[in-house]
């Protein structure tokens, strides 16, 4: 659910290593309180479930959860890389067309 660069792997494991990240409140609740799992979980909106029975956090109406922001940032970075690659490919194609146009002009 959460993407991140390889260089952040150690930090992400430290922060979330023993915590499940879940899409929804229902998923987080099921994971946390399942007798076979009984592990802390957090939703993308920031709600934290603990097997001891506590529920904390939750997204504030005017503040986005950090996990959502991290995911948005990762998606933007991926999109940016794709756009840069497209630009590079188009520039190569333009260069090729310009060379062919120049060669054609010399044949006249």
C-alpha positions in Angstrom: 0.0 0.0 0.0 2.9 2.3 0.7 5.6 2.8 -1.8 9.0 4.3 -1.0 12.5 4.6 -2.4 15.0 1.8 -1.6 17.1 4.3 0.3 14.3 4.7 2.8 13.9 1.0 3.5 15.7 1.0 6.8 13.7 3.9 8.1 10.4 2.4 7.0 11.2 -0.9 8.6 12.1 0.9 11.8 8.9 2.9 11.9 6.5 0.3 10.5 8.3 -3.0 11.0 5.9 -4.5 13.5 2.8 -2.6 12.2 0.4 -3.6 9.5 -0.7 -0.8 7.2 -4.3 -1.3 6.1 -6.6 0.4 3.6 -9.7 0.7 5.8 -10.8 0.8 9.4 -12.5 -2.6 9.0 -9.3 -4.3 7.7 -7.2 -2.8 10.5 -9.7 -3.9 13.1 -9.8 -7.5 11.7 -6.0 -7.7 11.6 -5.4 -6.3 15.0 -8.0 -8.3 16.9 -7.7 -11.6 15.0 -6.5 -14.2 17.6 -4.0 -15.5 15.1 -2.5 -12.1 14.4 -2.9 -9.7 17.3 -0.6 -7.1 15.9 -0.8 -3.3 15.9 -2.2 -1.8 12.7 -2.7 1.6 11.2 -4.9 2.8 8.4 -3.9 5.1 5.6 -5.9 7.8 7.2 -3.9 7.5 10.4 -6.2 5.5 12.8 -4.1 3.2 15.0 -5.4 -0.1 16.4 -3.6 -1.9 19.2 -4.3 -5.4 20.4 -4.6 -4.1 23.9 -7.9 -2.6 22.9 -6.9 1.0 22.3 -7.8 3.0 19.2 -5.9 6.3 18.7 -5.4 8.9 16.1 -7.5 9.3 13.1 -7.2 11.8 10.4 -8.1 15.4 11.3 -10.6 16.9 8.8 -8.2 19.6 7.6 -5.0 17.6 7.9 -4.0 14.7 5.7 -2.3 11.7 7.2 1.4 11.3 6.7 1.0 7.9 5.1 -1.3 9.3 2.4 1.1 12.1 1.8 4.0 9.7 1.4 2.0 7.6 -1.0 1.0 10.7 -3.0 4.7 11.8 -3.1 5.8 8.4 -4.3 3.1 8.4 -7.1 4.1 11.9 -8.1 7.8 10.8 -8.3 6.9 7.8 -10.4 4.8 9.9 -12.8 7.6 12.5 -13.0 10.1 9.8 -14.0 7.7 8.5 -16.6 7.2 12.0 -18.0 10.9 12.7 -18.1 11.4 9.4 -20.0 8.7 10.4 -22.5 10.4 13.8 -23.0 13.7 12.1 -23.6 12.2 9.7 -26.1 10.4 12.5 -27.9 13.7 14.6 -28.1 15.5 11.6 -29.6 12.7 11.2 -32.1 12.9 14.9 -33.0 16.6 14.7 -33.5 16.2 11.7 -35.8 13.5 13.5 -37.8 15.7 16.6 -38.1 18.6 14.6 -39.3 16.5 12.9 -42.0 15.1 16.2 -43.0 18.6 17.6 -43.4 19.7 14.6 -45.4 16.6 15.0 -47.7 17.3 18.7 -48.2 20.8 17.8 -49.3 19.5 15.4 -51.9 17.5 18.1 -53.6 
